[in-house]
Amino acid sequence: MNKEITMEYRVPYADTDMMGVVYYANYLVIFERARNELMRAMGYTYKQCEADGFMLPVIHAELDYRGSAKYDDLLEVRAYVKTMKGVRIEIACEIRRKGEEALLVSGFTRHAFVSTKTFRPVAPPEIFSRQ
C-alpha cells in the first residue's frame, strides 16, 4: 500500500487574496486535495468510505505557515500517513514551490473513522492497516 504521494498543484486566482497570495485557509484546501489523492493511491476512495458506511471527518488540523504561494505558482505537495492508531489517522502535508527546498507550509490533519449510521468511532477498513 502506498502511504505517500507527491502531486503538483498550480495556484488558481481563486486561491489568492487581494494581494495575489495564497491565504491561510486555502492551504487547508490543498491539504484536502492531497489527502484525496493519497487515499486513492492507498486503493481506497472517499466514495468507497461512504459505500462501506463510514466517514473520515477532520477532528484536528495544524499548520505551520512559513510563506505565501502566489497566483500561478506551481506547487509540489507531499502527503503521507504520519500516524495510524486505533480509529484515528493523521495525514501530514508539506508544500513547496516546485524545484525549491524552502517549505511554504507544513502540517497535518487528524481524522477519525466514524460510522454514518451511529456517528460513533469504528475500526478502520483492513486496507488501512496493511503495511
MDAnalysis code that builds the backbone (N, CA, C; Angstrom):
import MDAnalysis as mda
import numpy as np

u = mda.Universe.empty(393, n_residues=131, atom_resindex=np.repeat(np.arange(131), 3), trajectory=True)
u.add_TopologyAttr("name", ["N", "CA", "C"] * 131)
u.add_TopologyAttr("resid", np.arange(1, 132))
u.add_TopologyAttr("resname", ["MET", "ASN", "LYS", "GLU", "ILE", "THR", "MET", "GLU", "TYR", "ARG", "VAL", "PRO", "TYR", "ALA", "ASP", "THR", "ASP", "MET", "MET", "GLY", "VAL", "VAL", "TYR", "TYR", "ALA", "ASN", "TYR", "LEU", "VAL", "ILE", "PHE", "GLU", "ARG", "ALA", "ARG", "ASN", "GLU", "LEU", "MET", "ARG", "ALA", "MET", "GLY", "TYR", "THR", "TYR", "LYS", "GLN", "CYS", "GLU", "ALA", "ASP", "GLY", "PHE", "MET", "LEU", "PRO", "VAL", "ILE", "HIS", "ALA", "GLU", "LEU", "ASP", "TYR", "ARG", "GLY", "SER", "ALA", "LYS", "TYR", "ASP", "ASP", "LEU", "LEU", "GLU", "VAL", "ARG", "ALA", "TYR", "VAL", "LYS", "THR", "MET", "LYS", "GLY", "VAL", "ARG", "ILE", "GLU", "ILE", "ALA", "CYS", "GLU", "ILE", "ARG", "ARG", "LYS", "GLY", "GLU", "GLU", "ALA", "LEU", "LEU", "VAL", "SER", "GLY", "PHE", "THR", "ARG", "HIS", "ALA", "PHE", "VAL", "SER", "THR", "LYS", "THR", "PHE", "ARG", "PRO", "VAL", "ALA", "PRO", "PRO", "GLU", "ILE", "PHE", "SER", "ARG", "GLN"])
u.atoms.positions = np.array([
    [0.850, -1.178, 0.000],
    [0.000, 0.000, 0.000],
    [0.894, 1.239, 0.000],
    [0.575, 2.187, -0.851],
    [1.341, 3.431, -0.941],
    [0.848, 4.402, 0.133],
    [1.704, 4.729, 1.103],
    [1.316, 5.641, 2.179],
    [1.937, 7.017, 2.004],
    [2.324, 7.347, 0.768],
    [2.889, 8.663, 0.487],
    [2.664, 8.991, -0.988],
    [2.351, 10.248, -1.251],
    [2.232, 10.720, -2.634],
    [2.872, 12.097, -2.731],
    [3.266, 12.438, -3.940],
    [3.681, 13.805, -4.258],
    [2.880, 14.203, -5.486],
    [2.269, 15.368, -5.409],
    [1.468, 15.855, -6.532],
    [1.823, 17.305, -6.814],
    [1.478, 17.749, -8.002],
    [1.671, 19.150, -8.374],
    [0.327, 19.857, -8.326],
    [0.375, 21.139, -8.001],
    [-0.831, 21.951, -7.934],
    [-0.486, 23.360, -8.406],
    [-1.149, 23.810, -9.464],
    [-0.954, 25.171, -9.981],
    [-1.957, 26.074, -9.281],
    [-1.490, 27.139, -8.643],
    [-2.349, 28.017, -7.847],
    [-3.265, 28.836, -8.762],
    [-4.591, 28.616, -8.646],
    [-5.527, 29.437, -9.420],
    [-5.756, 30.777, -8.715],
    [-6.243, 31.724, -9.460],
    [-6.514, 33.047, -8.893],
    [-7.484, 32.953, -7.714],
    [-8.441, 32.019, -7.795],
    [-9.450, 31.872, -6.740],
    [-8.844, 31.508, -5.386],
    [-7.626, 30.976, -5.364],
    [-6.963, 30.599, -4.104],
    [-6.176, 31.748, -3.484],
    [-6.248, 32.923, -4.072],
    [-5.443, 34.036, -3.575],
    [-6.330, 35.144, -3.014],
    [-5.689, 36.014, -2.211],
    [-6.396, 37.169, -1.676],
    [-6.143, 38.374, -2.598],
    [-6.502, 39.569, -2.158],
    [-6.361, 40.764, -2.997],
    [-4.898, 41.102, -3.288],
    [-3.971, 40.583, -2.477],
    [-2.546, 40.828, -2.700],
    [-1.936, 39.787, -3.630],
    [-2.752, 38.816, -4.082],
    [-2.272, 37.807, -5.007],
    [-1.515, 36.667, -4.347],
    [-1.679, 36.488, -3.036],
    [-1.005, 35.389, -2.349],
    [-2.036, 34.403, -1.804],
    [-1.597, 33.152, -1.626],
    [-2.487, 32.135, -1.072],
    [-2.703, 32.445, 0.393],
    [-3.951, 32.547, 0.789],
    [-4.221, 32.823, 2.184],
    [-4.311, 31.516, 2.964],
    [-4.154, 31.656, 4.256],
    [-4.003, 30.539, 5.184],
    [-5.008, 29.419, 4.961],
    [-6.289, 29.722, 4.915],
    [-7.332, 28.701, 4.817],
    [-7.232, 27.904, 3.524],
    [-6.756, 28.509, 2.454],
    [-6.682, 27.771, 1.194],
    [-5.579, 26.729, 1.194],
    [-4.603, 26.862, 2.080],
    [-3.644, 25.764, 2.217],
    [-4.362, 24.515, 2.714],
    [-5.371, 24.679, 3.565],
    [-6.146, 23.519, 4.022],
    [-6.898, 22.858, 2.867],
    [-7.333, 23.650, 1.899],
    [-7.991, 23.103, 0.709],
    [-6.995, 22.243, -0.071],
    [-5.762, 22.709, -0.175],
    [-4.733, 21.933, -0.876],
    [-4.425, 20.655, -0.091],
    [-4.398, 20.746, 1.242],
    [-4.226, 19.547, 2.075],
    [-5.327, 18.532, 1.736],
    [-6.560, 19.010, 1.596],
    [-7.694, 18.128, 1.286],
    [-7.497, 17.443, -0.061],
    [-7.063, 18.193, -1.046],
    [-6.823, 17.604, -2.373],
    [-5.747, 16.526, -2.298],
    [-4.680, 16.816, -1.572],
    [-3.586, 15.855, -1.427],
    [-4.060, 14.612, -0.668],
    [-4.861, 14.817, 0.376],
    [-5.385, 13.683, 1.145],
    [-6.248, 12.792, 0.260],
    [-7.051, 13.386, -0.594],
    [-7.882, 12.631, -1.520],
    [-7.011, 11.782, -2.453],
    [-5.946, 12.375, -2.975],
    [-5.040, 11.634, -3.869],
    [-4.279, 10.553, -3.114],
    [-3.917, 10.816, -1.868],
    [-3.240, 9.810, -1.055],
    [-4.148, 8.601, -0.836],
    [-5.393, 8.857, -0.490],
    [-6.326, 7.743, -0.292],
    [-6.506, 6.947, -1.576],
    [-6.578, 7.644, -2.690],
    [-6.701, 6.961, -3.985],
    [-5.480, 6.064, -4.216],
    [-4.288, 6.569, -3.899],
    [-3.056, 5.785, -4.059],
    [-3.025, 4.593, -3.109],
    [-3.689, 4.733, -1.960],
    [-3.767, 3.635, -0.996],
    [-4.785, 2.584, -1.438],
    [-5.545, 2.905, -2.480],
    [-6.518, 1.951, -3.003],
    [-7.886, 2.052, -2.364],
    [-8.192, 3.233, -1.792],
    [-9.471, 3.396, -1.102],
    [-9.910, 4.844, -1.236],
    [-11.047, 5.093, -1.862],
    [-11.517, 6.451, -2.085],
    [-12.591, 6.848, -1.064],
    [-12.869, 8.140, -1.002],
    [-13.938, 8.617, -0.121],
    [-15.287, 8.026, -0.526],
    [-15.480, 7.795, -1.810],
    [-16.721, 7.187, -2.283],
    [-16.878, 5.776, -1.704],
    [-15.748, 5.046, -1.612],
    [-15.790, 3.718, -1.001],
    [-16.071, 3.810, 0.498],
    [-15.524, 4.843, 1.150],
    [-15.826, 5.059, 2.573],
    [-17.331, 5.154, 2.775],
    [-17.967, 5.992, 1.978],
    [-19.409, 6.185, 2.088],
    [-20.154, 4.883, 1.832],
    [-19.747, 4.155, 0.791],
    [-20.408, 2.890, 0.455],
    [-20.254, 1.869, 1.581],
    [-19.130, 1.924, 2.295],
    [-18.881, 0.995, 3.396],
    [-19.470, 1.480, 4.726],
    [-20.127, 2.639, 4.700],
    [-20.852, 3.104, 5.878],
    [-20.038, 3.874, 6.895],
    [-18.965, 4.511, 6.446],
    [-18.254, 5.358, 7.401],
    [-17.768, 6.627, 6.726],
    [-17.430, 7.581, 7.568],
    [-16.869, 8.844, 7.092],
    [-15.556, 9.090, 7.818],
    [-14.823, 10.051, 7.343],
    [-13.490, 10.335, 7.873],
    [-13.355, 11.838, 8.120],
    [-14.108, 12.378, 9.094],
    [-14.065, 13.825, 9.322],
    [-12.735, 14.278, 9.925],
    [-12.401, 15.526, 9.638],
    [-11.235, 16.154, 10.267],
    [-11.618, 16.474, 11.707],
    [-10.808, 16.015, 12.666],
    [-11.084, 16.327, 14.069],
    [-10.034, 17.276, 14.646],
    [-8.954, 17.496, 13.882],
    [-7.910, 18.419, 14.331],
    [-7.057, 18.775, 13.115],
    [-6.625, 20.023, 13.039],
    [-5.729, 20.450, 11.964],
    [-4.668, 21.374, 12.531],
    [-3.439, 21.202, 12.080],
    [-2.332, 22.077, 12.468],
    [-1.538, 22.451, 11.232],
    [-1.239, 23.733, 11.112],
    [-0.430, 24.225, 10.012],
    [0.677, 25.113, 10.537],
    [1.840, 24.964, 9.965],
    [2.969, 25.849, 10.247],
    [3.186, 26.665, 8.974],
    [2.628, 27.862, 8.972],
    [2.636, 28.741, 7.803],
    [3.973, 29.487, 7.766],
    [4.772, 29.226, 6.738],
    [6.102, 29.827, 6.654],
    [6.248, 30.812, 5.497],
    [5.389, 30.702, 4.520],
    [5.499, 31.594, 3.375],
    [4.273, 31.507, 2.497],
    [4.161, 32.459, 1.617],
    [2.989, 32.542, 0.755],
    [3.298, 32.088, -0.659],
    [2.455, 31.227, -1.149],
    [2.473, 30.933, -2.576],
    [1.722, 32.063, -3.263],
    [1.979, 32.237, -4.534],
    [1.340, 33.304, -5.294],
    [0.580, 32.717, -6.474],
    [-0.296, 33.530, -7.031],
    [-1.054, 33.127, -8.203],
    [-0.122, 32.559, -9.267],
    [-0.497, 31.429, -9.813],
    [0.165, 30.732, -10.909],
    [1.447, 29.995, -10.504],
    [1.816, 30.024, -9.216],
    [2.939, 29.201, -8.761],
    [2.609, 27.727, -8.987],
    [3.612, 26.961, -9.354],
    [3.466, 25.512, -9.431],
    [4.009, 24.944, -8.127],
    [3.126, 24.327, -7.376],
    [3.492, 23.803, -6.061],
    [3.725, 22.298, -6.126],
    [4.604, 21.833, -5.262],
    [4.811, 20.410, -5.063],
    [4.256, 20.092, -3.680],
    [3.311, 19.177, -3.644],
    [2.612, 18.845, -2.406],
    [2.907, 17.387, -2.064],
    [3.501, 17.180, -0.912],
    [3.792, 15.829, -0.426],
    [2.818, 15.513, 0.698],
    [2.129, 14.384, 0.601],
    [1.197, 13.944, 1.641],
    [1.563, 12.522, 2.024],
    [1.485, 12.257, 3.323],
    [1.819, 10.911, 3.788],
    [1.108, 10.615, 5.101],
    [0.948, 9.326, 5.387],
    [0.353, 8.910, 6.649],
    [1.404, 9.127, 7.728],
    [1.093, 10.013, 8.649],
    [2.013, 10.334, 9.746],
    [1.888, 9.301, 10.862],
    [0.654, 9.057, 11.295],
    [0.400, 8.029, 12.304],
    [-0.957, 7.392, 12.035],
    [-1.078, 6.178, 12.506],
    [-2.336, 5.429, 12.408],
    [-2.473, 4.684, 13.724],
    [-3.450, 5.091, 14.532],
    [-3.608, 4.494, 15.853],
    [-5.092, 4.349, 16.160],
    [-5.524, 3.112, 16.370],
    [-6.933, 2.873, 16.693],
    [-7.847, 3.368, 15.583],
    [-8.783, 4.249, 15.954],
    [-9.747, 4.773, 14.977],
    [-9.276, 6.084, 14.352],
    [-8.037, 6.478, 14.662],
    [-7.518, 7.762, 14.170],
    [-6.397, 7.581, 13.160],
    [-6.353, 8.520, 12.241],
    [-5.280, 8.574, 11.253],
    [-4.846, 10.032, 11.127],
    [-3.547, 10.270, 11.082],
    [-3.014, 11.607, 10.848],
    [-2.319, 11.607, 9.503],
    [-2.674, 12.592, 8.691],
    [-2.087, 12.726, 7.365],
    [-1.349, 14.062, 7.306],
    [-0.056, 13.970, 7.064],
    [0.802, 15.157, 7.022],
    [0.943, 15.655, 5.584],
    [1.170, 16.964, 5.464],
    [1.408, 17.584, 4.159],
    [2.561, 18.566, 4.266],
    [3.312, 18.644, 3.195],
    [4.365, 19.645, 3.038],
    [4.181, 20.271, 1.666],
    [4.205, 21.598, 1.627],
    [4.002, 22.302, 0.358],
    [5.186, 23.217, 0.105],
    [5.756, 23.087, -1.108],
    [6.876, 23.911, -1.575],
    [6.571, 24.375, -2.989],
    [7.235, 25.430, -3.415],
    [7.221, 25.744, -4.835],
    [8.045, 24.669, -5.525],
    [7.579, 24.214, -6.664],
    [8.294, 23.154, -7.384],
    [9.737, 23.585, -7.647],
    [10.666, 22.700, -7.292],
    [12.074, 22.955, -7.521],
    [12.773, 23.728, -6.424],
    [12.041, 24.111, -5.374],
    [12.642, 24.854, -4.264],
    [12.634, 24.005, -3.002],
    [13.617, 24.220, -2.155],
    [13.734, 23.474, -0.901],
    [12.870, 24.045, 0.218],
    [12.712, 25.353, 0.258],
    [12.029, 26.009, 1.375],
    [10.553, 25.618, 1.444],
    [10.125, 25.245, 2.643],
    [8.713, 24.936, 2.861],
    [7.889, 26.218, 2.896],
    [6.734, 26.186, 2.255],
    [5.766, 27.278, 2.384],
    [4.850, 26.996, 3.561],
    [4.469, 25.742, 3.701],
    [3.607, 25.326, 4.803],
    [3.796, 23.832, 5.033],
    [3.684, 23.451, 6.282],
    [3.657, 22.026, 6.625],
    [2.623, 21.863, 7.719],
    [2.165, 20.661, 7.905],
    [1.190, 20.416, 8.952],
    [0.534, 19.070, 8.773],
    [-0.552, 18.879, 9.502],
    [-1.268, 17.612, 9.396],
    [-2.732, 17.814, 9.747],
    [-3.528, 16.858, 9.315],
    [-4.920, 16.779, 9.720],
    [-5.124, 15.429, 10.398],
    [-5.877, 15.441, 11.470],
    [-6.202, 14.202, 12.192],
    [-7.667, 13.888, 11.892],
    [-7.926, 12.610, 11.632],
    [-9.266, 12.158, 11.266],
    [-9.660, 10.982, 12.151],
    [-10.958, 10.784, 12.291],
    [-11.483, 9.602, 12.981],
    [-12.396, 8.862, 12.015],
    [-12.302, 7.550, 12.032],
    [-13.221, 6.726, 11.263],
    [-14.522, 6.678, 12.055],
    [-15.623, 7.144, 11.448],
    [-16.901, 7.284, 12.147],
    [-18.004, 6.626, 11.322],
    [-18.861, 5.870, 11.990],
    [-19.991, 5.218, 11.330],
    [-20.999, 6.257, 10.862],
    [-21.497, 6.097, 9.641],
    [-22.525, 7.016, 9.128],
    [-23.895, 6.710, 9.731],
    [-24.036, 5.535, 10.353],
    [-25.315, 5.164, 10.974],
    [-25.389, 5.596, 12.426],
    [-24.326, 5.354, 13.187],
    [-24.363, 5.629, 14.620],
    [-23.614, 6.907, 15.004],
    [-22.797, 7.413, 14.090],
    [-21.939, 8.576, 14.334],
    [-20.958, 8.332, 15.480],
    [-20.607, 7.071, 15.666],
    [-19.628, 6.679, 16.683],
    [-18.369, 6.174, 15.971],
    [-17.233, 6.265, 16.646],
    [-15.989, 5.761, 16.055],
    [-16.089, 4.269, 15.728],
    [-15.467, 3.899, 14.612],
    [-15.430, 2.496, 14.181],
    [-14.005, 2.137, 13.761],
    [-13.713, 0.849, 13.792],
    [-12.400, 0.371, 13.337],
    [-12.237, 0.676, 11.856],
    [-11.040, 1.078, 11.435],
    [-10.818, 1.365, 10.019],
    [-10.849, 0.094, 9.176],
    [-11.156, 0.230, 7.887],
    [-11.107, -0.933, 6.999],
    [-9.703, -1.539, 6.993],
    [-9.624, -2.804, 6.714],
    [-8.361, -3.546, 6.729],
    [-7.290, -2.903, 5.849],
    [-7.698, -2.322, 4.754],
    [-6.716, -1.734, 3.824],
    [-5.824, -0.688, 4.510],
    [-6.337, -0.043, 5.544],
    [-5.567, 0.990, 6.235],
    [-4.524, 0.405, 7.183],
    [-4.677, -0.849, 7.538],
    [-3.703, -1.447, 8.464],
    [-2.636, -2.281, 7.758],
    [-2.760, -2.470, 6.457],
    [-1.758, -3.227, 5.703],
    [-0.456, -2.445, 5.624],
    [0.633, -3.144, 5.702],
    [1.948, -2.489, 5.601],
    [2.538, -2.661, 4.233],
])
